Amino acid sequence: QVQLQESGPGLVKPSGTLSLTCAVSGDSISSVNWWSWVRQPPGKGLEWIGEISHTGTTNYKPSLKSRVTMSVDKSKNQLSLNLSSVTAADTAVYYCATDEGSLGMDVWGQGTTVTVSS
Amino acid sequence: EVVMTQSPATLSLSPGERATLSCRASQTISSSYLSWYQQKPGQAPRLLIYRSSTRATGIPARFSGSGSETDFTLTISSLQPEDFAVYFCQQNYDLPYSFGQGTKLEIK
């Protein structure tokens, strides 16, 4: 089974760009059809950000679509998430997870905390 | 966009009791695309149930799921101390995918 590890800067300035990676280990990134990014603001619920297939096809949450970019790097076996023009409302724990359709999000990373502050 | 609404927001029960958590979708979804997750403080969510009623690997039999169309239920037959956590339902039937706001199961 794959294991996931998110990483990135813990602090991002307002109006800047949040850039995270999700390292996939235990198997090839191509072994999973879809990968999702989910975030959780402090003390709040889960918000689906979007998903990317191992071939690079993306689906984004409409309210975030203008600011989100997801990508797959098969050579490094990792996923990336970029979120531009961030505000304090983007402060959250960010998770990557496998997204196997009707089989649910079976494997999650441990999450990485991002704070947007000057 | 499908809005998932969970109730109650907080459920206070004692170990050994039965817990019934509800999740309602704002429109009909396929039961094949409804999942439940458990989250404990400081941890990532853990998949409990997929396809509305299938337990994920390693999930005890006291957890069961049911439902169809817009109404779904997660039942914990006899609460164990480790079951007190927050539970989320999620639909990935229709884009954008969405989670319920969560039900906090606390010890009474």
Interface residues (C-beta under 8 A of the other chain):
Chain A: S36 V38 G45 L46 E47 W48 G50 E51 N59 Y60 K61 P62 Y95 D99 G101 S102 L103 G104 M105 D106 W108 G109 Q110 G111
Chain B: E1 S32 Y33 S35 Y37 Q39 Q43 A44 P45 R46 L47 I49 Y50 R51 A56 F88 Q90 N92 L95 P96 Y97 S98 F99 G100 Q101 G102
